[in-house]
Structure formats: structure tokens, C-alpha cells
């Protein structure tokens, strides 16, 4: 949506932040489906992005285990790929995952706004967990 040729331009960064924050409230409906495929797993997520595009957000799958206090401990994370729009207007994101850990694994899925000009990927403070 925005060109990244003006690295460090404070005005452009402010516009990006305002644009993402104003439209973020619509990116909060997520549905997922998990399909085992041999040793791999296909995870599909449908996200209602509203005016945002797939390039304006990042969808991650965090893989890990639970510790002795049943707290999730992340070992790795993987990014989803946008694969078009559904008839409902939702954007379909797909991750073909070859589980990195042996045994029982847990996962969490998150979506958040992103842009190359942001100094940190969580800078906007907006995130939705599935």
C-alpha cells in the first residue's frame, strides 16, 4: 500500500501508523482450520481485514510447549502466506508446517499490523490472538 523508498521519513511513518490503527478494529475476526497431511500440517486462517491488505498485516504461528506451570513457551514461529480472498470477503492465509519438535506440541496464532518503516514489528501495539 505504501512505498518503502523513503526510509526513515517521519511524516510517512505517521501516516502509516494512523492508517493501520484506524482500520485495525476490523481485523479481529479470525477462523482457522487444521489439516494433517502426513508428517506435515496445513493451517488455514480466514481473516476479515476490511480496508487493510495482506501486505499491511503479518500472521504468525508460534510453536512451543507448555512448561510445568502450563505456561506456553515459544520455541519457533512461522509466517503465513496470503492465498487470495474467500467469497465471504475474508483473506485466506495458509501455512504448510513441518513440525520442528518431536512429541506433543502447542501452537498459538497471532495477527498484527506491519510495515517495513516500523522500527519494531510490535510498535503499533495492536495484536489479535486466535
C-alpha positions as CSV (number, residue, x, y, z in Angstrom):
1,X,0.0,0.0,0.0
2,X,2.7,2.5,0.9
3,X,6.1,2.7,-0.9
4,X,9.1,1.9,1.2
5,X,11.5,4.1,-0.8
6,X,11.5,6.9,1.8
7,X,13.2,5.0,4.7
8,X,13.1,6.9,7.9
9,X,10.6,9.6,6.7
10,X,8.7,10.6,9.9
11,X,5.7,12.0,8.1
12,X,5.2,8.8,6.0
13,X,5.6,6.7,9.1
14,X,3.0,8.7,11.0
15,X,0.6,8.3,8.1
16,X,1.2,4.5,8.1
17,X,0.6,4.2,11.8
18,X,-2.6,6.3,11.7
19,X,-3.9,4.3,8.7
20,X,-3.2,1.0,10.4
21,X,-4.6,2.0,13.7
22,X,-7.8,3.5,12.2
23,X,-8.5,0.3,10.3
24,X,-7.2,-2.2,12.8
25,X,-10.5,-2.8,14.6
26,X,-11.9,-4.7,11.6
27,X,-9.0,-7.2,11.6
28,X,-10.3,-9.0,14.6
29,X,-12.4,-11.9,13.2
30,X,-10.2,-15.0,12.7
31,X,-11.3,-18.5,11.9
32,X,-8.9,-21.4,11.5
33,X,-8.8,-25.0,10.1
34,X,-6.0,-27.6,10.7
35,X,-5.5,-30.4,8.1
36,X,-2.9,-33.1,8.8
37,X,-1.0,-34.1,5.7
38,X,1.3,-37.0,6.5
39,X,4.1,-35.6,8.7
40,X,3.1,-32.0,7.7
41,X,0.2,-29.9,8.9
42,X,-1.7,-27.3,6.8
43,X,-3.1,-24.5,8.9
44,X,-5.6,-22.2,7.1
45,X,-6.8,-19.0,8.7
46,X,-9.6,-16.7,7.3
47,X,-9.2,-13.1,8.4
48,X,-11.5,-10.2,7.9
49,X,-9.1,-7.4,7.0
50,X,-11.6,-4.7,6.0
51,X,-9.6,-1.9,4.3
52,X,-6.2,-3.4,5.2
53,X,-4.4,-5.6,2.6
54,X,-2.4,-8.8,3.3
55,X,0.7,-6.6,2.9
56,X,-0.5,-4.5,5.9
57,X,-0.5,-7.4,8.3
58,X,1.5,-10.3,9.4
59,X,0.1,-13.6,10.6
60,X,2.4,-15.8,12.7
61,X,2.1,-19.3,14.1
62,X,4.1,-19.8,17.3
63,X,5.2,-23.3,18.1
64,X,6.2,-24.4,21.6
65,X,5.4,-26.5,24.6
66,X,3.8,-26.0,28.0
67,X,6.1,-25.7,31.0
68,X,5.5,-27.2,34.4
69,X,3.1,-24.3,35.2
70,X,1.1,-24.9,32.0
71,X,2.5,-21.7,30.5
72,X,3.2,-21.6,26.8
73,X,6.9,-21.4,25.9
74,X,7.7,-20.5,22.3
75,X,10.5,-22.3,20.6
76,X,9.9,-21.0,17.0
77,X,7.5,-19.0,14.9
78,X,6.5,-19.2,11.2
79,X,4.8,-16.7,8.9
80,X,1.6,-17.5,6.9
81,X,1.2,-16.7,3.2
82,X,-1.9,-14.9,1.9
83,X,-3.6,-17.0,-0.8
84,X,-6.5,-14.9,-2.0
85,X,-9.9,-13.9,-0.8
86,X,-12.9,-16.1,0.1
87,X,-16.4,-15.5,-1.1
88,X,-17.1,-14.0,2.3
89,X,-14.6,-11.2,1.7
90,X,-12.1,-12.7,4.2
91,X,-8.5,-13.1,3.2
92,X,-7.2,-16.7,3.3
93,X,-3.8,-17.3,4.9
94,X,-2.0,-20.6,4.7
95,X,0.9,-22.2,6.5
96,X,2.3,-25.7,5.5
97,X,4.2,-26.6,8.6
98,X,6.6,-29.4,9.2
99,X,6.5,-29.5,13.0
100,X,10.0,-28.7,14.3
101,X,9.7,-30.5,17.7
102,X,9.1,-34.2,18.4
103,X,6.2,-35.2,20.6
104,X,3.2,-33.1,21.8
105,X,3.4,-29.5,20.5
106,X,1.2,-26.5,21.1
107,X,0.7,-23.5,18.9
108,X,-0.7,-20.0,19.0
109,X,-1.7,-17.8,16.1
110,X,-1.4,-14.0,16.1
111,X,-2.1,-11.3,13.6
112,X,-0.7,-7.7,13.8
113,X,-0.1,-4.7,11.5
114,X,3.3,-4.5,9.9
115,X,5.2,-2.2,7.5
116,X,9.0,-2.0,6.7
117,X,9.2,1.5,8.1
118,X,8.1,0.5,11.6
119,X,11.1,0.3,13.9
120,X,9.8,-2.8,15.7
121,X,7.2,-5.3,14.5
122,X,5.0,-4.7,17.6
123,X,5.4,-0.9,17.5
124,X,1.7,-0.3,16.9
125,X,0.6,-2.2,20.0
126,X,-2.2,-3.9,18.0
127,X,-2.4,-7.7,18.0
128,X,-5.2,-10.3,17.9
129,X,-4.6,-13.8,19.1
130,X,-6.6,-16.7,17.8
